[in-house]
């Protein structure tokens, strides 16, 4: 399958600060989530993908073309919804969306027609002649999405599309985005700090931290890459048993007096827990494997960067390694 | 295109050149300015002078037609409507005063808000480059300048021809038309660049008006004082508006050889330096695009 975007040794510095550090990725078309804290490098990556920022080192390709060489043409195939308000005060909703169409290369008449259609599709037909500054936050988000969609781009690049929305609005927006991204030959890159949003919409996730990719791959693979985590329950006093678990390298996080969250060390199985329980005459009432959500994956990867190489080699498809293999 | 499974109609047709987007940007800028009542008041003020001149030309033509003997007398009284290059130069210079006022208030609407409200991100994330955006904005400001200076002057020129000897006047004075267009282009270009640069940095109306006033009121006053105190004419070159007028008089061909030509050379140099400084100030602002807060 051809790539949606490829990043080769991509590095970007803002003076002394390194925003992206030797990022290598080869991402196939689909729905991609971009996760990371503030300053992780998400915005810089998006700017580079849009051709608005020249990387200090390395190459970024979108749809197989170098974004520095073909930035303007590529932006015709991309719809970008920024996190910032990005509105033009004084314009009506329809004028704003039609202008977005014209700036994307549509003839004026066609842009106006598409503006009407897109606003109706997003439920803003009643507000199309209202000035932008009179729109609520939720309406502004939908309006920005309309301006992103008007020229029917092949790639939607959405930055925090649910920011400022109430739970109901957020659900509607996510459903809308998921529907739009599910169309054939269309892709989505969704950047969000709300991991639930990514989990609901995206098939593939890229986790960034301090300018480096610390995890990338299909959501299920990222989940399955977790160490063995269990919720353990027992009856009675278990101090000796718990000390024994710690001695053999099991990480313990107490939940209450009769239960704890345990993480087994690499290479160990649950037999270890049963054997120790037997030795300390503890009766176990439950040993349940934990379902790891994206938040847990994220925190595990952020918190255990010493395991970075393992995670990347197992799950990521860095260009260099792929070529080497 | 058909409507797909999620009810959204796709679109894929031939895309227009990104240069056409500059026109969309200019048109939108002008639309935003003309949506404000303040600009209609200022535009009305600028039109008052135009209408006055328009009426004077008509009056002169009527009086001359009724009694050709008084034409010379009327010319002596109504010096501003003689149909010469100087009368159009003076008219455009006067119109420029209101235009300056209009631009000072339009800076935020035309350019400043793009940097405050994220409009720059909206524009530059589309199928255009920074050049197309800058051209569109400069075109928008230039159109605003032309609406109050060049276009009224061209209308007066045509009216004068129509009211007097018709085609003879127009044919014999084509150089004046070139002068109007030349002076208009110089004004539009220089003012567009200066306003774009100031608005890109200052963004808000109040600091913009202050900077504009410093440039076009304070500096001229300072120039005159320094010129008098030091008895040095070259201090007058810091008066940008005067420099533009000198270039205008060159466009109208009403420059004497010798000292005045040299002065115009200096004025042109100062104007070019101002333009270069404005471009140098605009470039880093266009590069500093912020995608997130």
Interface residues (C-beta under 8 A of the other chain):
Chain A: X43 X46 X47 X50 X52 X53 X71 X72 X73 X75 X76 X78 X80 X82 X83 X84 X85 X86 X87 X88 X89 X90 X91 X95 X99 X100 X102 X103 X104 X105 X106 X107 X108 X110 X114 X117 X121 X147 X149 X151 X152 X159 X160 X179 X180 X182 X183 X184
Chain B: X1 X4 X5 X6 X7 X8 X9 X10 X11 X12 X13 X15 X16 X17 X18 X20 X21 X24 X25 X28 X31 X32 X35 X36 X109 X113 X114 X117 X118 X119 X121 X122 X123 X124 X125 X126 X127 X128 X129 X289 X290 X291 X292 X293
